[in-house]
Amino acid sequence: MSQDTKRLLAILTAQPVVPVVAVDSAAQGVLLARALIAGGIGSIEVTLRTPAGLEAIAAIAAEVPEMVCGAGTILTPKQFEQAEKAGAEFIVSPGATVEILDAARNSDVPLLPGSATPSEMMAMLQEGYEVLKFFPAEQVGGAALLKSIAPVIPQIKFCPTGGISMKNVGDYLKLPNVLCVGGSWLAPKDKVAAGDWDAISALAAEASGLRDAA
Ligand code: 3PG
């Protein structure tokens, strides 16, 4: 097992849900990270879907060192490099391209590449990836698809994301090939914008207790 795989396993098994967030400023990212930590969530994926994503990653890495901060929605090698420079501890991509895999090969920061079909999963396994994102989970077949993959490609463990909420998270967490799920429901846009950090800590606390309930 590669060092990158070991590192990803450590990050993704530390809590049942990794929040996928988009923030409007570095300061907002820091406050959000603190609220999630208060609710027992110790890793976060800050997406580059907003212009503030990179500076938020840098600010969280500097000011909330107890939070394992990853970068999400990485589509290009340039973004990979920028996220690494900002201090991202893991990189998440919705899929995988030759260019992204090359960038990962030249970096010490582990990549969690996205996959949605058996062929994509087999291709990633061939590249040495045993931990994958499964995206967009609900839209491509959900927990039922992952369940049918488990006996066929048992080497691969997944972090499914896309359309997951408290309503269906249990269907995923009970599968043998699911390490954790990703989701934006822990950081709803309206609550982040309003600075309702207590509500976000409460959502995080509910999610961090899920493994015991599953
Ligand atoms: C992701 O990037 O992983 C997803 O967009 C998160 O999906 P969600 O917003 O449906 O939770």
Residues whose N, C-alpha, C, O or C-beta is under 5 A from the ligand:
A	BS01	3PG	V20 T161 G162 G163 I164 G182 G183 S184 W185
